[in-house]
């Protein structure tokens, strides 16, 4: 696969892996990697050889899309949703799913590889908010918490009608 002149140099990919890039550049590299197959392949080669990746894939399970059928995917989705809802504190309002701090959780809006987003109601300010929660299996990882916080800081720096404002970060 041919890399273009806009691709990330290997030395910078190593800095990315080691979390040594300035915050803004880290976000730029991360965005580029999400769209560039050549750089992802280079990143994989930088991190470890193919045997290492094969061992990791085997340890984590199959990466083939056919590995799980729709029924297993649905069960997994329901299990993940149940686990997320079990993290919520109790609420006095039966119309709500639970609580996170001072927020009443209205709905689970979505979930990605790193976090889940809830629609919540802030009673003190009488407004709806979105809350992004780091997934439980990542919460014990200092690197994941740091990345999650850095992502929030980067998003908070963006002022645009199409980007939701960040009003707070907490653990």
N, C-alpha and C positions, 0 to 999 in steps of 0.2 A: 504494500500500500504506500503510495507516494505522499509525502508530507509537503505541504505548501509553505511559502515564506511567512504566512501568518501563524504557522504552528508554533507551539511552545518548545523552546530548546530543552534538550535533555537535562542540562544543568539546572534549569529552572523547575523542571518536573521533580527533580530530586529535592529542591528547596520546598516545593509544594508538599511533597510527601512528609518532609521533616517539619512542616509547619513553621518555616523560617521566612516566608514571604510577608511583606507588609499587607495589612488587611485588605486594602483596595485591590492590590494585585492578586491576592489569594482568590477573591471573588471573581475577578476577571478570568483567571486560569480555570477556576471551577466551572464557570459558564462556558468557556471555550471547550473544556473536556466533555461537557454534556452534549455538545453539538459536533464534535470532531472525532470520527472513528480512528483516524490515523494517530492522533495524539493519545487516545485511550489505549491503543495497541502499544504505543511507545511507553506509556506509563506502566502498563503491565510488564513490559520487558525490563523497565527500569527497576521495578519493585522486586521482581523475582523471575527466575526462568520458568519455562513452561511446565516442567516437572513439579515445581513448587505450586503453581496455580492448579494443576491437575489434582494434586494431593488435597489442596484446599477445597476445590469443588467437590471432590469425593467426600471429604469430611462434612461439608455443609449440605450435601445432597445434590441431586441432579439439577443441572441448569437448563435442561431441555424443556421447552414450553409444553411438550406432550406429557411431561412427567406427572402432571396431576390433571385429572378430568374435572369437569365443571362441578360435580358433587363435592369432591375434595376441596376445590377452591372455595366453594360456598361455605363448607364447614370451617375451613381455616379463617375465612373472613368473619364468620359469626363468632368463632373463638377469640379472635383478636378484638372484636368489638366488645365482647363480654369482659375480657381482661381490662380494656380501657375503662369501661363503665364501673368496674369494681374498684378503680382507683379514686372514684369520686366520693366525696363525703356525703353524709345524709342531708336531706333537705326537708323543710316543713311543707313545701309546695308539691302536691302530688302531680302537677302538670310538668314538673322539672325532672330531669334525669338524676340530678345530684348537685353537689357544690364543689368548687375549687376556690379555696380562700373565701373571699367575699362575693364571689360570682355564682349565680344560679345557672346551671347548665341546661340549655334548651334542647340542643341537638348535637350529634357528632356530624360535622360537615364533611370531613374527609380524612384520609390517612395516607401518608407517604412512607418512604423508607426510613425517615428520621423522626417524624413526629405526627401528631394527630391534631386536627383543628376542630374546635368546638365553638358553636354559637352559644353565647352566654349573655346574661342580663346583669348589669351592674346596678343594684338597687340604690346605692348611695348617690350615683349620678343620673339615675333613671334613663339608662341608655343600653342598647345592645352593643356587644363587643365580640370580637373573635379572640379566642385563646388558643395558642399553639403550645402543645405539651410534648416534651421529649418522650419518646417511647420508653416504656419501663426497662427493657433490656439494655438500653443505651444510657440510662440515668446514672449507672454506677461508673461509667467511663468518663474520666476527667477530660480526655481529648474530645469526646462527643459533646460534653457540656460546654466546653470552650468554643467549639465550632458552632454550636447552637446559639450561644451568646454573640459570637462574632457575626453570624448571619443576621441576628436581630439588630445589631448595631449598624450593619451595612444597610439594611432595609430602612432603618430609622433615619438614615442620612439622605434618603431619596424623598424628594418632595414632588409628587406627581399625582394627578387626578386618578390615575389607573393603579396606584400603589397604595395599599392600606397603611395608614400611619401607625407607627409603633409607639405606645404610650408607657410601656413598662416591661421590665424583665425581672424575674425573681426565681429563686430556687425553692 
